[in-house]
Amino acid sequence: MQYGGAGDGMKETQKKQLQKPQKQKQGKKKEKSDRYRKTFTIRDVVAHVHSDRLEQRIQKMSSGATRGSKEWLAAYPLALNRLVEQLRPDERTEAEEMADEWTQIGPPTALKAA
């Protein structure tokens, strides 16, 4: 029996569908809600929890510039990096755990309002 002839009973569209290569699923897709969820880092936690220490460092590094000025904004990431680097091991562990918690269940309401 030969397939593909005029009398084989298959319609042309069915033949084309059989000839098309099937797409393989590429891994597991994230749910839509996960796509837009913020992943919190240790920097986010340190900036919130140790905001007073961060503010002091920024003031030192920017020579007392007013909050929001170019000098203050330029000093912010540098001060935050230094603060994260100089955390004690127990503070670092606590901040990492908080970042994981915030990523899973959300940040505290004080941070949400800010």
C-alpha positions in Angstrom: 0.0 0.0 0.0 1.4 3.4 -1.0 0.7 6.5 1.0 0.4 10.0 -0.5 -1.7 9.0 -3.5 -5.1 10.5 -4.5 -7.0 7.6 -2.9 -5.3 7.3 0.5 -8.1 9.2 2.3 -5.9 11.9 3.9 -6.6 15.5 3.3 -3.8 17.9 2.2 -3.9 19.8 5.5 -3.5 16.6 7.4 -0.4 15.7 5.3 1.1 19.1 5.9 0.6 18.8 9.7 2.4 15.4 9.7 5.3 16.9 7.8 5.8 19.9 10.1 8.5 19.4 12.7 7.0 19.5 16.2 8.3 22.2 18.5 9.9 20.9 21.7 9.2 22.7 24.9 12.2 24.5 26.2 12.4 24.1 30.0 9.9 25.3 32.5 8.4 28.8 31.9 8.0 31.1 34.8 4.5 32.1 35.7 3.5 35.6 34.8 3.4 36.7 38.4 7.0 35.5 38.9 8.2 37.5 35.9 7.4 40.8 37.4 8.4 40.0 41.0 11.4 41.8 42.4 14.3 39.7 43.6 15.7 41.5 46.6 19.5 41.5 47.2 21.7 42.1 50.2 22.1 45.7 49.0 18.4 46.3 49.2 18.3 45.0 52.8 21.4 46.9 53.9 20.1 50.2 52.4 16.8 49.8 54.4 18.0 48.2 57.6 21.2 50.2 58.0 20.0 53.5 56.5 21.4 55.5 59.3 24.9 54.1 58.8 24.6 54.5 55.0 23.5 58.2 55.4 26.6 58.8 57.6 28.9 57.3 55.0 27.4 59.3 52.2 27.7 62.5 54.2 31.4 61.8 54.8 32.1 60.8 51.2 30.2 63.7 49.6 31.6 66.3 52.0 28.3 67.1 53.6 26.4 67.5 50.3 22.6 67.9 50.5 20.5 64.8 50.0 19.6 64.4 46.3 22.4 66.6 44.9 24.8 65.3 42.3 27.6 64.8 44.8 25.3 63.0 47.2 23.9 60.7 44.4 27.5 60.0 43.2 28.5 58.9 46.7 25.5 56.7 47.3 26.5 53.6 45.4 30.1 53.8 46.7 28.9 54.2 50.3 26.5 51.3 49.9 29.2 49.0 48.4 31.6 49.8 51.3 28.9 49.3 53.9 28.0 45.8 52.4 31.7 44.9 52.2 32.3 45.9 55.8 29.4 44.0 57.4 30.3 41.6 60.1 29.7 37.9 59.2 26.6 37.7 61.4 25.1 40.9 59.9 25.8 39.6 56.4 24.1 36.3 57.1 21.1 38.0 58.6 20.9 40.4 55.6 21.1 37.5 53.1 18.3 35.7 54.9 16.2 38.8 54.9 16.7 39.3 51.2 15.5 35.7 50.6 12.5 36.3 52.8 11.6 39.6 51.1 11.9 37.9 47.7 9.5 35.1 48.8 6.9 36.9 50.9 7.5 40.6 50.1 9.3 43.4 51.9 8.0 45.1 55.0 5.3 47.7 54.6 7.6 50.5 55.5 9.7 49.7 52.4 6.6 49.3 50.2 5.4 52.8 51.2 8.8 54.4 50.4 
